[in-house]
Amino acid sequence: MMLEFEVENYRSIKDKQVFSMVAESSKSKSNNVFEHQLASGETVRLLKAAVIYGANASGKSNLLKAFYALQKFILAKITVNESIEFYDPFLFDTTSKNKPTKLVLTFIGSNNHKFKYQISFNKEEIISEILDYYPKGKVQNLFKRPIKKTANGTIHIAKLGQIRNNKTLKVFKNQLVLSKFGFDTPDEFFTPIYQYFVEDNFSIVNPAVGNNLNKFRNNTVEILVDHKELLDYLTKLMDISDTKIDRIVIKRLGESKNNVSRENIYEVSGIHSVFENQEKIGTTDLSFEQQSKGSNILFALGGDILYKLKLGGIYLIDEIDTSLHPKLAKFLIQLFQNPISNPKNAQIIFTTHETAFLDKDLFRKDQIWFTEKNEYGETELFSAQDFDKVREDTPFDKWYMAGKFGGIPDIQALEAIFSNGKTK
């Protein structure tokens, strides 16, 4: 479960921006909030969902990319002389383009402990890496690096905390200590923290981009093969969404050999009714290769969301409404805010331009976030609760379209395009 995420000097985000899933004290929409008791005995109130709005190129997707960079950096296998591909600083300021990127995530991990993990890095090496936790409500360090480097600088020496008797650990200058516990040095305490970031628990998707849709659909097929009970739920979801698909059929075409992906051995089809003179006379199957893009996205995204609701964890989606009707996309979000469909309190964070989500009956004000670029091209992140006059019954959609929250395109008058560079 996620509490807060801080980003500094990453892509369009220059100065530190803080995103939070910690619920404010408001009692509004109790189903949108859940309470979780930590191992320390402390109880935290967290949001089940959050939406991020912003104009094109305002930086809302960059926040999700920062999550992705942190996850992939932790899960990556690094060689000693390899450049850090996740370093992508703010380039439009001479003071930042060579400064480190900093990412900080506060979360609830293994054994219900609260953790704070922070890294700072440039293209060549990790400048700082710190992992703290709060076993009795007070901070205790688990490790930090580097406390020193080897003579040639290629190896950093990290120091583990009291939980491992202050031992030291050697890591490559471009390798995360947390990654080492996932690959090289299994540890009964640290490895479960690493496991928090694996894709089943920490999912980041954009199903509509490029070839992602086919891959995403194939991943969903594999989930349904392994979790057959989800196929019935997904079939019902497709049915109520008016796709005209009566049933979903997954056929095995062969056996996986030589570690070939299982996507090559299954075919998924939708069963459609066939009519004659408006009377049903039978059915026919249509492979998902021939189905609409919307049906494919609903199949892939719907199946994946059902899997996340079954497991719990964190789900981040860039542009959830792409090729989906707003009411359907809204329904998928409601699945996360219903205690019946979301018993594990999975959390969803998504970006969109669609104002249908700005519904005072759907979200609290602390669930609605905006990104906006200032005059220097820097992304600023803020939420609806940062505005003094916003109440829980405020018509969020009307305020947003009127520009009261910012986060919408600043489009000059049409005449300016054809005025030879002259504007009024």
C-alpha positions as CSV (number, residue, x, y, z in Angstrom):
1,M,0.0,0.0,0.0
2,M,1.2,3.5,-0.9
3,L,1.4,6.5,1.4
4,E,3.5,9.1,-0.4
5,F,5.7,9.5,-3.4
6,E,8.2,12.4,-3.9
7,V,9.9,13.2,-7.2
8,E,12.7,15.7,-7.9
9,N,14.6,16.5,-11.0
10,Y,12.9,13.9,-13.3
11,R,11.8,14.9,-16.8
12,S,9.5,17.9,-16.5
13,I,9.5,17.7,-12.7
14,K,12.3,20.0,-11.6
15,D,11.6,20.9,-7.9
16,K,10.3,18.4,-5.4
17,Q,6.7,17.4,-5.9
18,V,4.8,15.3,-3.5
19,F,1.9,12.9,-4.3
20,S,-0.1,11.4,-1.4
21,M,-2.6,8.6,-1.0
22,V,-3.1,9.5,2.7
23,A,-6.7,10.5,3.3
24,E,-7.6,13.7,5.0
25,S,-9.8,13.8,8.0
26,S,-13.1,14.3,6.1
27,K,-15.7,11.6,6.7
28,S,-17.1,12.1,3.2
29,K,-17.5,8.9,1.0
30,S,-16.4,6.4,3.5
31,N,-16.1,3.6,0.9
32,N,-13.4,5.6,-0.8
33,V,-11.1,5.3,2.3
34,F,-9.8,2.4,4.3
35,E,-8.0,2.1,7.6
36,H,-5.0,-0.1,8.0
37,Q,-3.3,-1.0,11.2
38,L,0.5,-1.0,11.1
39,A,2.7,-3.4,13.0
40,S,3.5,-0.5,15.4
41,G,-0.1,-0.3,16.4
42,E,-0.6,3.0,14.5
43,T,-3.6,3.2,12.2
44,V,-3.4,5.0,8.9
45,R,-6.3,6.2,6.6
46,L,-5.6,5.7,2.9
47,L,-7.4,6.4,-0.3
48,K,-8.4,3.6,-2.6
49,A,-8.2,5.7,-5.8
50,A,-6.8,8.9,-7.2
51,V,-7.0,10.7,-10.5
52,I,-4.5,13.1,-12.1
53,Y,-5.6,15.7,-14.6
54,G,-3.6,18.1,-16.7
55,A,-3.1,19.6,-20.1
56,N,-1.1,17.7,-22.8
57,A,2.6,17.8,-21.9
58,S,1.8,19.2,-18.4
59,G,3.7,16.3,-16.7
60,K,0.9,14.0,-15.4
61,S,2.3,11.0,-17.3
62,N,5.8,11.9,-16.1
63,L,4.7,11.2,-12.5
64,L,3.7,7.7,-13.5
65,K,6.9,7.4,-15.5
66,A,8.8,8.2,-12.3
67,F,7.0,5.4,-10.5
68,Y,8.0,3.1,-13.4
69,A,11.6,4.2,-13.3
70,L,11.8,3.4,-9.6
71,Q,10.2,0.0,-10.0
72,K,12.3,-1.0,-13.0
73,F,15.5,0.3,-11.4
74,I,14.9,-1.9,-8.4
75,L,14.1,-4.9,-10.6
76,A,16.9,-4.4,-13.1
77,K,20.0,-6.5,-13.3
78,I,22.9,-4.1,-13.6
79,T,26.5,-4.6,-14.8
80,V,29.3,-2.5,-13.2
81,N,30.1,-0.2,-16.1
82,E,26.5,0.3,-17.3
83,S,25.1,3.8,-17.5
84,I,21.9,4.3,-15.5
85,E,19.2,4.5,-18.1
86,F,16.6,5.8,-15.6
87,Y,18.4,9.1,-15.2
88,D,16.3,11.6,-17.1
89,P,16.7,15.1,-15.5
90,F,15.0,18.4,-16.1
91,L,16.9,19.8,-19.1
92,F,15.5,23.4,-19.4
93,D,17.6,24.8,-16.6
94,T,21.4,24.8,-16.4
95,T,21.4,24.1,-12.7
96,S,19.3,20.9,-12.9
97,K,20.4,19.1,-16.1
98,N,23.4,17.6,-14.4
99,K,22.0,17.3,-10.8
100,P,20.8,14.0,-9.4
101,T,17.3,12.7,-9.7
102,K,15.7,11.9,-6.4
103,L,12.8,9.5,-5.8
104,V,11.2,8.8,-2.4
105,L,8.5,6.3,-1.7
106,T,6.7,5.8,1.6
107,F,4.7,2.6,1.7
108,I,3.4,-0.3,3.8
109,G,5.3,-3.4,3.0
110,S,6.1,-6.8,4.5
111,N,4.7,-7.6,8.0
112,N,2.6,-4.4,7.9
113,H,5.6,-2.2,8.6
114,K,5.8,1.4,7.3
115,F,8.9,1.9,5.1
116,K,10.5,5.0,3.5
117,Y,12.8,4.3,0.6
118,Q,14.8,7.0,-1.1
119,I,17.4,7.1,-3.9
120,S,19.4,9.8,-5.5
121,F,21.3,9.1,-8.7
122,N,22.9,10.5,-11.8
123,K,23.9,8.9,-15.1
124,E,26.9,7.1,-13.7
125,E,26.2,6.2,-10.1
126,I,23.9,6.2,-7.1
127,I,24.6,9.2,-4.9
128,S,22.5,8.1,-2.0
129,E,20.2,5.2,-1.0
130,I,18.4,5.0,2.3
131,L,15.8,2.6,3.6
132,D,14.1,3.3,6.9
133,Y,11.2,1.7,8.7
134,Y,9.0,2.4,11.8
135,P,8.7,-0.7,13.9
136,K,7.5,1.1,17.0
137,G,6.3,4.3,15.4
138,K,9.9,5.8,15.5
139,V,12.3,5.8,12.5
140,Q,15.0,3.1,12.4
141,N,17.5,2.8,9.6
142,L,17.8,-0.4,7.7
143,F,20.6,0.5,5.4
144,K,22.3,3.5,3.7
145,R,25.0,4.0,1.1
146,P,27.6,4.9,0.3
147,I,29.5,5.1,3.5
148,K,32.7,4.8,1.4
149,K,33.9,3.8,-2.1
150,T,36.7,1.7,-3.4
151,A,39.8,3.4,-4.8
152,N,38.6,3.2,-8.4
153,G,35.0,4.2,-7.4
154,T,33.3,1.3,-9.0
155,I,32.2,-0.3,-5.7
156,H,30.2,1.3,-3.0
157,I,30.2,0.1,0.6
158,A,26.7,0.2,2.2
159,K,26.0,-0.2,5.9
160,L,23.1,-2.3,7.1
161,G,21.3,-1.2,10.3
162,Q,21.0,-2.8,13.7
163,I,18.7,-5.5,12.4
164,R,21.8,-6.9,10.7
165,N,24.3,-5.9,13.3
166,N,25.6,-2.9,11.3
167,K,27.3,-5.2,8.8
168,T,28.6,-3.7,5.5
169,L,27.7,-4.8,2.0
170,K,29.5,-4.2,-1.3
171,V,27.5,-3.1,-4.4
172,F,28.3,-1.8,-7.8
173,K,28.3,2.0,-7.9
174,N,25.2,1.8,-10.2
175,Q,23.4,-1.0,-8.4
176,L,20.8,-0.5,-5.8
177,V,21.3,-2.2,-2.4
178,L,17.6,-3.2,-2.5
179,S,18.1,-4.9,-5.9
180,K,21.0,-7.0,-4.4
181,F,18.5,-8.6,-2.0
182,G,16.4,-9.6,-4.9
183,F,19.1,-11.2,-7.0
184,D,22.4,-11.9,-5.2
185,T,21.8,-11.9,-1.5
186,P,18.5,-13.4,-0.4
187,D,17.5,-12.3,3.0
188,E,14.5,-13.2,5.1
189,F,13.9,-9.6,6.1
190,F,15.0,-7.6,3.1
191,T,13.9,-9.8,0.2
192,P,10.2,-9.4,1.0
193,I,10.7,-5.6,0.8
194,Y,12.2,-6.1,-2.6
195,Q,9.2,-8.2,-3.5
196,Y,6.9,-5.3,-2.9
197,F,8.0,-3.9,-6.2
198,V,7.4,-6.9,-8.4
199,E,4.8,-6.5,-11.1
200,D,2.1,-8.6,-9.5
201,N,2.0,-6.1,-6.6
202,F,3.1,-2.9,-8.3
203,S,1.5,-2.7,-11.8
204,I,2.0,0.2,-14.2
205,V,0.2,0.1,-17.6
206,N,-0.7,2.0,-20.7
207,P,-2.7,-0.5,-22.7
208,A,-3.4,1.7,-25.7
209,V,0.2,2.6,-26.8
210,G,1.9,0.9,-29.8
211,N,2.2,-2.8,-29.4
212,N,1.4,-2.7,-25.7
213,L,-2.2,-3.8,-26.4
214,N,-1.4,-7.2,-27.9
215,K,1.1,-7.9,-25.1
216,F,-1.3,-6.7,-22.5
217,R,-4.1,-8.9,-23.9
218,N,-1.8,-11.9,-23.9
219,N,-0.8,-11.3,-20.3
220,T,-4.4,-11.2,-19.4
221,V,-5.0,-14.5,-21.2
222,E,-2.2,-16.1,-19.1
223,I,-3.8,-14.7,-15.9
224,L,-7.2,-16.2,-16.9
225,V,-5.6,-19.5,-17.6
226,D,-4.1,-19.6,-14.1
227,H,-7.1,-18.1,-12.4
228,K,-10.1,-19.6,-14.1
229,E,-12.6,-18.1,-11.6
230,L,-11.8,-14.6,-13.0
231,L,-13.0,-15.6,-16.5
232,D,-16.6,-15.7,-15.3
233,Y,-16.3,-12.2,-13.8
234,L,-14.7,-10.9,-17.0
235,T,-17.4,-12.4,-19.1
236,K,-20.0,-10.7,-17.0
237,L,-18.1,-7.4,-17.3
238,M,-17.9,-7.7,-21.1
239,D,-21.6,-8.5,-21.2
240,I,-22.8,-5.5,-19.2
241,S,-20.5,-3.3,-21.3
242,D,-22.6,-3.9,-24.4
243,T,-19.8,-5.4,-26.4
244,K,-22.2,-8.0,-27.8
245,I,-19.8,-10.7,-26.6
246,D,-21.9,-13.5,-25.0
247,R,-19.0,-15.6,-23.8
248,I,-15.2,-15.7,-23.8
249,V,-13.4,-18.9,-24.9
250,I,-9.7,-19.6,-24.5
251,K,-8.4,-22.4,-26.6
252,R,-5.1,-24.2,-26.1
253,L,-3.2,-24.5,-29.4
254,G,-0.2,-26.4,-28.2
255,E,2.4,-26.8,-25.5
256,S,5.0,-24.2,-24.6
257,K,8.5,-25.4,-25.4
258,N,12.0,-24.1,-24.8
259,N,10.7,-21.3,-22.6
260,V,8.6,-19.9,-25.3
261,S,6.0,-17.4,-24.0
262,R,2.6,-19.0,-23.4
263,E,1.0,-16.2,-25.5
264,N,1.9,-18.4,-28.5
265,I,-0.1,-21.4,-27.4
266,Y,-3.5,-19.9,-26.6
267,E,-6.2,-18.3,-28.8
268,V,-8.9,-16.2,-27.2
269,S,-12.3,-15.6,-29.0
270,G,-15.5,-13.9,-28.2
271,I,-18.8,-15.8,-28.9
272,H,-21.4,-13.7,-30.7
273,S,-25.0,-14.4,-31.4
274,V,-26.1,-15.0,-35.0
275,F,-29.6,-13.8,-36.1
276,E,-31.9,-14.4,-39.0
277,N,-34.8,-12.0,-39.4
278,Q,-34.0,-10.7,-35.9
279,E,-34.3,-14.2,-34.4
280,K,-31.3,-15.8,-32.8
281,I,-30.4,-19.0,-34.7
282,G,-26.9,-19.7,-33.3
283,T,-23.5,-18.4,-32.4
284,T,-20.2,-17.7,-34.0
285,D,-16.8,-17.1,-32.6
286,L,-14.6,-14.1,-33.4
287,S,-11.0,-14.0,-32.3
288,F,-9.9,-10.9,-30.4
289,E,-7.5,-10.1,-33.3
290,Q,-10.8,-9.2,-35.1
291,Q,-12.6,-7.5,-32.3
292,S,-12.7,-3.7,-31.9
293,K,-9.9,-1.9,-30.1
294,G,-12.3,-1.0,-27.3
295,S,-13.3,-4.6,-26.8
296,N,-9.6,-5.6,-26.7
297,I,-8.8,-2.9,-24.1
298,L,-11.7,-3.8,-22.0
299,F,-10.7,-7.5,-22.1
300,A,-7.0,-6.7,-21.3
301,L,-7.6,-4.0,-18.7
302,G,-10.7,-5.6,-17.2
303,G,-9.0,-8.9,-16.7
304,D,-5.9,-7.3,-15.2
305,I,-8.0,-5.2,-12.9
306,L,-9.9,-8.2,-11.6
307,Y,-6.6,-9.9,-10.9
308,K,-5.4,-6.8,-9.0
309,L,-8.6,-6.8,-7.0
310,K,-8.0,-10.4,-6.1
311,L,-4.4,-9.9,-5.0
312,G,-4.4,-6.4,-3.7
313,G,-1.5,-4.0,-4.4
314,I,-1.0,-0.8,-6.4
315,Y,-2.3,-0.2,-10.0
316,L,-1.2,2.7,-12.1
317,I,-2.8,3.5,-15.5
318,D,-1.9,6.2,-17.9
319,E,-4.9,7.4,-20.0
320,I,-7.5,4.9,-18.6
321,D,-10.2,6.4,-20.8
322,T,-8.4,5.7,-24.2
323,S,-10.8,3.7,-26.4
324,L,-13.2,3.1,-23.5
325,H,-16.5,4.9,-23.0
326,P,-16.3,7.2,-20.0
327,K,-19.1,5.4,-18.2
328,L,-17.3,2.1,-18.6
329,A,-14.0,3.5,-17.4
330,K,-15.8,5.1,-14.5
331,F,-17.3,1.7,-13.6
332,L,-13.8,0.1,-13.5
333,I,-12.8,2.8,-11.0
334,Q,-15.9,2.1,-8.9
335,L,-14.7,-1.5,-8.6
336,F,-11.8,-0.3,-6.5
337,Q,-14.1,1.8,-4.2
338,N,-16.5,-0.9,-3.4
339,P,-15.6,-3.1,-0.4
340,I,-17.3,-6.1,-2.0
341,S,-15.2,-6.0,-5.2
342,N,-12.1,-4.8,-3.5
343,P,-11.7,-6.7,-0.2
344,K,-7.9,-6.4,-0.3
345,N,-7.9,-2.6,-0.5
346,A,-6.0,-2.4,-3.8
347,Q,-5.2,1.1,-4.8
348,I,-5.5,2.7,-8.3
349,I,-3.9,5.8,-9.6
350,F,-4.7,7.0,-13.1
351,T,-4.3,9.9,-15.5
352,T,-7.1,11.2,-17.8
353,H,-8.5,14.2,-19.7
354,E,-12.1,12.9,-19.3
355,T,-14.1,15.1,-17.0
356,A,-16.7,12.4,-16.3
357,F,-14.4,11.4,-13.4
358,L,-14.8,14.8,-11.8
359,D,-18.0,13.7,-10.2
360,K,-18.6,14.8,-6.6
361,D,-20.5,11.6,-6.1
362,L,-17.4,9.5,-7.2
363,F,-14.4,11.2,-5.6
364,R,-13.5,13.2,-2.5
365,K,-11.4,16.4,-3.1
366,D,-8.2,14.7,-1.7
367,Q,-8.5,12.1,-4.5
368,I,-8.3,14.7,-7.4
369,W,-4.9,15.9,-8.5
370,F,-3.7,18.3,-11.2
371,T,-0.4,18.9,-13.0
372,E,0.4,22.3,-14.6
373,K,3.6,23.7,-16.2
374,N,4.8,27.1,-15.1
375,E,6.4,29.7,-17.3
376,Y,9.8,27.9,-17.0
377,G,8.4,24.6,-18.2
378,E,8.4,23.0,-14.7
379,T,5.6,20.7,-13.7
380,E,3.8,21.6,-10.5
381,L,1.5,19.0,-8.8
382,F,-1.4,19.9,-6.5
383,S,-4.8,18.5,-5.4
384,A,-8.3,19.9,-5.2
385,Q,-8.0,20.1,-1.4
386,D,-5.3,22.7,-1.8
387,F,-8.0,25.3,-2.8
388,D,-9.5,27.1,0.2
389,K,-13.1,27.3,-1.2
390,V,-13.4,23.7,-2.4
391,R,-15.9,21.6,-0.5
392,E,-16.9,18.0,-0.9
393,D,-20.1,19.0,-2.7
394,T,-18.2,21.4,-5.1
395,P,-19.1,20.7,-8.8
396,F,-15.5,19.6,-9.6
397,D,-16.1,19.3,-13.3
398,K,-17.5,22.8,-13.7
399,W,-14.7,24.3,-11.7
400,Y,-12.1,22.4,-13.8
401,M,-13.6,23.4,-17.2
402,A,-13.8,27.0,-16.0
403,G,-10.0,26.9,-15.2
404,K,-10.4,27.4,-11.5
405,F,-8.1,24.4,-10.8
406,G,-5.7,25.2,-13.6
407,G,-4.5,22.0,-15.3
408,I,-6.2,22.8,-18.6
409,P,-4.6,23.9,-21.9
410,D,-3.9,27.6,-22.4
411,I,-4.9,27.9,-26.0
412,Q,-4.5,31.3,-27.7
413,A,-7.2,32.7,-30.0
414,L,-7.6,31.0,-33.4
415,E,-6.6,34.3,-35.1
416,A,-3.2,34.1,-33.5
417,I,-2.3,31.1,-35.6
418,F,-2.7,33.1,-38.8
419,S,-1.4,36.5,-37.6
420,N,2.3,36.1,-38.8
421,G,3.5,35.8,-35.3
422,K,1.5,38.8,-34.0
423,T,-0.8,38.3,-31.1
424,K,-3.1,40.7,-29.4
